[in-house]
């Protein structure tokens, strides 16, 4: 099996080497770029399996790189994981809404970074059938064809929106979703919504899930994710 290629976009040489070393230990093939412009050049020559993208970059910043990748049909399906300094909540939200699948804050633990990369690669859908696959996470089983949720084989009654929210989060466990992304998955881009309405839906969903509601985690200032 061919090695997965990870493009690391990072202008700090020490951090670049730290990330490279840990990913190479996991048998990934590493591509490197120290600026946004060089990252785009690298991708134009060789498509990576995933991009680890620093936000604070010379020439072209990380958000603009992400925006360009997601606007191009050739590269829009490549998962992008942002690497950012703590406290950049507005940048994190913007990046996720542009299409990044996850973010890692600096300073980070190498083992966590490797786990996030592995999860992002694992979650990339291979076919249309993947979008309707049964999801089993912890003691929860979600069947989108039957629109059925079981917890320890006991059926749980959910509304349409609650089911869609749970399925959206659980089938990409570990990924962080903004409220906007959740609404888009449930109702479509043009559906009017407020942050409060999503929060109310999440409260109701957690209550119906009982003890399993703890798997829906709040990411402060950003949104929600389903615990891996």
C-alpha positions as CSV (number, residue, x, y, z in Angstrom):
1,X,0.0,0.0,0.0
2,X,1.3,3.4,-1.0
3,X,2.3,5.8,1.8
4,X,-0.1,8.6,2.6
5,X,1.5,12.0,1.7
6,X,1.2,14.7,4.3
7,X,2.1,18.3,3.3
8,X,3.3,20.3,6.3
9,X,3.0,24.1,5.8
10,X,4.9,25.8,8.5
11,X,7.4,28.6,8.6
12,X,9.0,27.7,12.0
13,X,11.8,25.3,11.2
14,X,11.8,23.7,14.7
15,X,8.1,23.0,14.6
16,X,8.4,21.7,11.0
17,X,11.0,19.2,12.1
18,X,9.1,18.1,15.1
19,X,6.0,17.4,13.0
20,X,8.0,15.7,10.3
21,X,9.8,13.4,12.7
22,X,6.6,12.2,14.4
23,X,4.7,11.6,11.2
24,X,7.6,9.8,9.6
25,X,7.7,7.5,12.6
26,X,4.1,6.6,11.6
27,X,5.3,5.8,8.1
28,X,3.7,8.8,6.4
29,X,5.5,10.4,3.4
30,X,6.3,14.1,4.1
31,X,6.1,17.1,1.8
32,X,7.2,20.5,3.2
33,X,6.5,24.2,2.4
34,X,7.5,27.1,4.5
35,X,5.1,29.6,3.0
36,X,1.6,29.8,1.6
37,X,2.8,30.4,-1.9
38,X,5.2,27.4,-1.8
39,X,2.4,25.3,-0.4
40,X,0.2,26.1,-3.4
41,X,3.1,25.4,-5.8
42,X,3.8,22.1,-4.1
43,X,0.2,21.0,-4.3
44,X,0.0,22.0,-8.0
45,X,2.8,19.5,-8.7
46,X,1.8,16.7,-6.3
47,X,-1.5,16.2,-4.6
48,X,-1.1,15.3,-0.9
49,X,-3.4,13.1,1.1
50,X,-3.7,15.8,3.8
51,X,-2.5,19.3,4.5
52,X,-1.3,20.4,7.9
53,X,-1.6,24.2,7.6
54,X,-0.2,26.8,9.9
55,X,-2.3,30.0,9.8
56,X,0.4,32.6,10.4
57,X,2.4,32.3,7.2
58,X,4.5,34.7,5.0
59,X,3.2,35.8,1.6
60,X,-0.1,34.0,1.7
61,X,-1.7,33.3,5.0
62,X,-3.2,29.9,6.0
63,X,-6.8,31.0,5.6
64,X,-6.2,32.2,2.1
65,X,-4.5,28.9,1.2
66,X,-7.4,27.0,2.6
67,X,-9.9,29.2,0.7
68,X,-8.0,28.5,-2.6
69,X,-7.8,24.8,-2.0
70,X,-11.6,24.5,-1.3
71,X,-12.5,26.6,-4.3
72,X,-10.6,24.3,-6.7
73,X,-12.4,21.1,-7.8
74,X,-9.0,19.4,-8.1
75,X,-8.0,20.0,-4.4
76,X,-11.3,20.7,-2.6
77,X,-11.5,17.1,-1.3
78,X,-8.1,17.2,0.4
79,X,-8.6,17.3,4.1
80,X,-7.0,20.4,5.7
81,X,-6.0,20.4,9.4
82,X,-5.2,23.9,10.7
83,X,-2.3,24.5,13.2
84,X,-2.8,27.6,15.1
85,X,-1.8,29.6,18.2
86,X,-4.2,29.4,21.2
87,X,-6.7,32.2,21.4
88,X,-7.3,32.6,17.6
89,X,-10.9,31.6,18.0
90,X,-12.2,33.8,15.1
91,X,-9.5,32.3,12.8
92,X,-10.5,28.8,13.8
93,X,-14.2,29.4,13.1
94,X,-13.3,31.0,9.8
95,X,-11.0,28.1,8.8
96,X,-13.6,25.5,9.7
97,X,-16.3,27.3,7.8
98,X,-14.0,27.5,4.8
99,X,-13.7,23.7,4.8
100,X,-10.9,22.7,7.2
101,X,-11.7,19.5,9.0
102,X,-10.0,20.1,12.3
103,X,-7.5,22.3,14.1
104,X,-4.5,21.8,16.4
105,X,-3.4,24.5,18.8
106,X,0.2,25.3,19.6
107,X,1.9,24.1,21.7
108,X,0.7,20.6,20.9
109,X,1.5,17.1,22.0
110,X,3.1,15.1,19.1
111,X,0.9,12.0,20.0
112,X,-2.2,14.1,19.8
113,X,-1.2,15.6,16.4
114,X,-0.6,12.1,15.0
115,X,-3.9,10.9,16.3
116,X,-5.7,13.9,14.7
117,X,-4.0,13.3,11.4
118,X,-4.9,9.7,11.5
119,X,-8.6,10.5,12.3
120,X,-8.8,13.1,9.5
121,X,-7.5,10.6,7.0
122,X,-9.8,7.9,8.2
123,X,-12.9,10.1,7.9
124,X,-12.4,11.0,4.2
125,X,-15.4,9.4,2.4
126,X,-14.5,6.9,-0.4
127,X,-17.9,6.8,-2.0
128,X,-21.4,8.1,-1.9
129,X,-22.4,4.9,0.0
130,X,-20.1,6.1,2.9
131,X,-22.5,9.1,3.4
132,X,-25.3,6.6,4.3
133,X,-23.2,4.0,6.3
134,X,-24.2,2.8,9.7
135,X,-22.2,4.5,12.4
136,X,-21.3,2.7,15.6
137,X,-19.6,4.9,18.2
138,X,-19.3,3.9,21.9
139,X,-22.7,2.3,22.8
140,X,-24.6,4.2,20.1
141,X,-25.6,2.8,16.7
142,X,-27.0,5.2,14.1
143,X,-28.7,3.8,10.9
144,X,-29.4,6.6,8.4
145,X,-31.3,4.4,6.0
146,X,-33.8,3.5,8.8
147,X,-33.3,6.8,10.6
148,X,-32.9,4.8,13.7
149,X,-30.7,5.4,16.8
150,X,-30.0,2.6,19.3
151,X,-28.2,2.9,22.6
152,X,-27.3,-0.5,23.9
153,X,-29.9,-1.9,21.5
154,X,-32.7,0.4,22.9
155,X,-34.3,2.7,20.4
156,X,-34.2,6.5,21.0
157,X,-36.8,8.8,19.5
158,X,-35.2,11.9,17.9
159,X,-36.6,14.7,15.8
160,X,-35.4,15.1,12.2
161,X,-32.9,17.9,13.2
162,X,-31.7,16.0,16.3
163,X,-31.0,12.9,14.2
164,X,-29.1,14.9,11.5
165,X,-27.0,16.7,14.1
166,X,-26.1,13.4,15.8
167,X,-25.3,11.6,12.6
168,X,-23.3,14.6,11.2
169,X,-21.1,14.7,14.4
170,X,-20.8,11.0,15.0
171,X,-19.8,9.9,11.5
172,X,-16.8,12.3,11.7
173,X,-15.9,11.8,15.3
174,X,-13.2,14.0,16.6
175,X,-13.9,16.7,13.9
176,X,-15.0,20.1,15.2
177,X,-18.1,21.6,13.6
178,X,-19.1,25.2,13.8
179,X,-22.8,26.0,14.4
180,X,-22.9,27.2,10.7
181,X,-21.6,23.9,9.5
182,X,-24.1,22.0,11.6
183,X,-27.0,24.0,10.2
184,X,-25.7,23.6,6.7
185,X,-25.6,19.8,7.2
186,X,-29.1,19.7,8.6
187,X,-31.1,22.3,6.7
188,X,-28.9,23.7,3.9
189,X,-27.0,26.9,3.4
190,X,-30.0,29.2,3.1
191,X,-31.7,28.1,6.3
192,X,-31.9,31.0,8.7
193,X,-30.5,30.2,12.1
194,X,-29.0,31.7,15.3
195,X,-26.3,30.3,17.5
196,X,-29.0,29.9,20.2
197,X,-31.2,27.6,18.2
198,X,-28.3,25.2,17.6
199,X,-27.4,25.3,21.3
200,X,-31.1,24.5,22.2
201,X,-31.1,21.5,19.8
202,X,-27.8,20.2,21.3
203,X,-29.3,20.5,24.8
204,X,-32.4,18.5,23.8
205,X,-30.3,15.9,22.0
206,X,-28.0,15.3,25.0
207,X,-31.0,14.9,27.2
208,X,-32.5,12.2,25.0
209,X,-29.2,10.4,24.8
210,X,-29.0,10.2,28.5
211,X,-25.6,9.2,29.8
212,X,-24.4,8.9,26.1
213,X,-25.0,12.7,25.7
214,X,-21.5,13.2,27.2
215,X,-20.0,12.2,23.9
216,X,-21.2,15.4,22.3
217,X,-18.5,17.9,23.4
218,X,-18.7,21.6,23.4
219,X,-15.6,23.3,21.9
220,X,-15.7,26.7,23.5
221,X,-15.9,29.6,21.1
222,X,-16.1,27.3,18.1
223,X,-18.8,24.7,18.1
224,X,-19.3,21.0,18.8
225,X,-17.6,17.6,18.2
226,X,-18.4,14.0,18.9
227,X,-15.8,12.3,21.2
228,X,-13.7,9.7,19.5
